[in-house]
Amino acid sequence: MKITRNHSLLLTALLVSCAGVPTRTFQIDAIDVDESPVPCIVVLGDDWAGAAENNQYVNVGGDNSLALKVPFDRPEVDIVVAAVPVDPATGKPRIQPKSRTESSDATGFLADFRRVRLTDPERNLFILRRR
């Protein structure tokens, strides 16, 4: 009986520890090679629509840094930072790019990409180059 109880407690502890997906908040900054801020959309994996829906922008509307909550459902998660054209009158993106190519065609900047791990530094600087 004692062995069964210990196994039961061990199994319960294991299930509780595996129940949630770990998350981490990263600070995202984006500049060009001249160290000027570049308005960008920040995409997790390939979820361009989700990034636009969740307003995952940096250097848009006065936000010079983006606090991005990243769920780690696998050991590494891809982050893409792609330039967006901004309407000077409203300060909002004119288009919502759906790919790196669309972003590059609209802005002339190449997107930057990084694969992050749960243990990586909190601050991440992305440097975008012109085509």
Secondary structure, DSSP 8 states (H G I E B T S, - for coil): -HHHHHHHHHHHHHHHHTSS--EEEEEEEEEETTS-B--EEEEETT-HHHHHHTT-EESBTTB-SEEEEEE-SSSEEEEEEEE--B-TTT-SBS---SSHHHHHHHHSEE-EEEEEETTS-SEEEEEEEE-
